[in-house]
Amino acid sequence: MKTDDKEQVLLRRIKQRRKRTAGVVVVLLCLLCLGVIAVISGSGGGGGGTKTVTLEISCADLAENMDRLEDEGVRDYIPEDGNILSPVEVTMDEGDTVYDILYRQCRKDNIHLESHNDPIYGSRYIEGIGHIYEKDAGKRSGWLYKVNGKQPDYGCSKYYLEGGEKIQWIYVTEYTENGE
């Protein structure tokens, strides 16, 4: 083979390698772009999508039993229908607790919330929501929460969410074990 022919063969090989390399680079860039889009959209590339829960805050029991109020100044904070927050879908983060959802939504909607860490339970204790406090309607009145219609037997900052749950914060005027 002549030198010119060898150079031509070598040039063709170099062009083929460049085309293959360019093709690989294009494919990798496309995959990178898809990954960035997945992260920005919140799916994280895992196909799970954004997780949500439903949150509701009600003092309907108190609205129906206003005669139990011990402080008349509280009347101004009680909605007629008892709905402090009608059911709303809330986006959650991985590792969120019932308390995290309540706290963020109350801040977002400018709903008063007062709580403290309770060392006995090792969890947050909700004292008041919407300026309505425990014992405002007697010694057995206060806030409780339910998840999917059931009252957990541990504090709200220890209840970790998976997504899809229905969370209800309910003010009761006469607490019983099942929250009714």
N, C-alpha and C positions, 0 to 999 in steps of 0.2 A: 504494500500500500504506500502511495506517495505521501509526502509530508502534507500537501494541501488536502488530501482526502482525510488524513488523520485529524487535521485541524477542524475540518467540517464535521466529522463524527463527534469530536470533543465538544464543539459548539452546540450541536444538536442535543447532546446529553446534558449540557449545562442549562439549556433552555427548558428541557423537560423537567429537570430538577427544580428549576425556578417556578415553573407552573405548578408542580406538585406542592412545593413549599407555600406558594401563594394560596392554593386551594385549602391547605391545612390551616393557614393563618385565618382565612375567611371563615372557615367552620368554627374555629376556636373563638373568634370575635363574636360570631352569632350566639354561641353557647354562653359566652360571658354576658352579652346583652340580655339574653333571656333570664339569666340568673339575677342580674341587677333589677330587672323589671319585677321578678317574683319577690325579691326582698322589699322593694319599694311598695308593692301592692299588699304586703303583709302576709303573703302565703308562705314565705320563707323557702319556696321551692318544694315543700313537702306535700302540697296539694290539699292541706287542711283548711286553708282559708282563715278568715278572721273569726274569732270566737266571741260570742255575745251571751249575756244573761239578761233576764228581765227583772227590773227593780220596781217595787211599789212601796209607798209609805202611807199608812192609813191610821187615822184616829177616829174611825166611824163609831166605834163603841162609845167613845167619849162624846162625840157629837150627838149621840142618841141618849146619853145620860148626863146632860149638863148639870143636873141637880147635884151631882156628886162632886163638882168642883169645889175645892177648898179655898182657891184664890180667884176671885172674880176677874182679876186682871188678865187671866189666861184666856177668857172668852174671846178676846180679839184675835187670837191666833188659831182658833179652831174653825176650819172651813165648814160651811153648812153641810156639804156632802161627806165630810170627813177625809177627803183625799188631799193629803199634803203633796203627794206626788203620784199621779195616775201611772199605771204601768208603762214603763219606758224600756226600750232595748238599749243596753249599755255594752259598749265594746270592752272586753277584758284583756288583760295581759296574762301571760303565763305566770303561775304562782300567785294570782290574786286570791284574796280571801273575801268573805262577805263584807267585812269591815272596809277593805280597800275600795270596793264598789260603792258602798254607802258614802264613804268619805269623799271620793272623787265626784260623785254625782251631786252631793249636797254643795260642794264648793262650786261646781259648774252652774247649778241652778240657784245659788245664793240662798240655800236653806240652812238655817241655824242648826248646828250640831255640836253637842258637848259630850265628851267621853273622857275616860281615864283608864290607865292600866290598872287592872285589879290583880294584886299579887296572889290572892286566894285562888283565882281561876286561871291566872297566867294568861289573861286575854284582855282585850278592850271591853270596857263596860259602858254601855250607852246610857247616859243620864237624861239627855233631852234632845229632842228633834223638833224643829219648828217652834221653839220656845215652850214646848210642852214637856214637862219633866215627870220623872217617877214621883209618885205620891201626890201629884196635883189633884187626883181624884180619890184620895184615900190611901191607906197604908199598903194595900195590895194592888195598886195601880202602877203601871210603868210600861216600858218598851220590851217587846220580845220579837224574835225573828223566826221565820219559817223558810225552809228551802223545799220546794216542790210539795208544799202543803204539810210538811212535818217539822216539828220543833226539835232541833238538835239539842243534845244534852251537854254541849260545850260552847265556849265563847265564840263570838263572831269573827275574831281575828285568828282563830284556829281552824275555821271551816274553809278549806281550800276548794276552789271551784274548778270544774272541768270545762264548762261551757254548756249553754242550753238550759241552765237552771232558772227557776222562777223564785226570786227572793222577795219576801214580804216582811216589812217592818210594821208591826201592829201595836198600837197603844191599847192596852186592856185596862178596864176599870176594876176588875176583880180577877186577879191572876189565879189560875188553876194549873195543875201539872201539864195538861194537854194544851194550854194556851187558849182555851175557848172561853 
